[in-house]
Each structure stands twice: as C-alpha cells, then as structure tokens.
Amino acid sequence: SLEMGTGSGDENRSSVTNTFGGKTDSTPDQNFQYFGVYDAGLALSPRLSNLTVLRLGYQFKPLPPEGERLPDLLIGAKAAAYWKNEANGVISDPLANRASTDVGYGLDAFIGYRPFSDLSILGQYGRFIPGDAYTPGLDDSGDRVLLTSTLSF
C-alpha cells in the first residue's frame, strides 16, 4: 500500500488543537483542523495538522502446507516519513519545536490472528525515530506496543 496525508499549517500558532488561544497573531489561520481520526503511525500518533505523512506498507497471509486449511493469520508492516509543512510551526508533538521540516521516520509492524470464529488477537509494534525538528537531548526514539483481543458472542 502507498498512502499520503497532508494537513496545512500556520507558523503563527502555539497549538494545532486549540481554536481559541491557538493562534498567536491576527492573520488568517491556515491550520488544518479536522474531526475524527487519521492513522499516521503507532509510535508518534500525530495529528494531521502542519504535517505531511507518506506511508509505504505491505501485508500478507502465509500459505499453509499443501492440503491444510488456510490459517486466519495476517502479517504486515508500514514505514512512514513525516514532514512539517511550515518549518517554524508546531505539530501535535510539542517536543518537535525546532525550525525544521524534518519530523522523522516511523515503522509499524502487526500480526493479526483469529484462532476461533469468535476470538481475534492483534499485536502491534511501532517505533518512531525523531528528525531535526526535535531538540537535541529530547530526540530519543520512541516505541509503543499494543496487544488487543476481541471476543464476539
């Protein structure tokens, strides 16, 4: 899969989420405010404001040995690159406060398994590697692990 998402930004904002008090001057607001959720990566989990995201992914279902039933197993990964649209503007992560468009890179991996018709299990791992928009000393890589299960009845 190949996906791209972008949301405009404004260099004169102190917050990408606040409509009142988020703008620091009286010029027209160019920041993209949206409702809902955009999945731009597990470890960074950014809002799509003053940000462009490019993601490349691959997923597959392993083939069973000949004569056996196809397992309900799905394995995949996505790599992401993140850029600020306005280098001096803020994004949803307040640690990315330097005047640079290079926000960083991310990698997500997942495995989904349905051992029974009424039980599914999903494991996800995400890693984010900060770019030049992060202050040195505050630019450590971040990891997130998520394990969920759903029982339907």
HELIX and SHEET records of a PDB file:
SHEET    1   A 6 LEU A   2  GLY A   7  0                                        
SHEET    2   A 6 LEU A  51  PHE A  60 -1                                        
SHEET    3   A 6 LEU A  73  LYS A  84 -1                                        
SHEET    4   A 6 ASP A 102  PHE A 116 -1                                        
SHEET    5   A 6 LEU A 119  PRO A 130 -1                                        
SHEET    6   A 6 GLY A 142  LEU A 151 -1                                        
END                                                                             
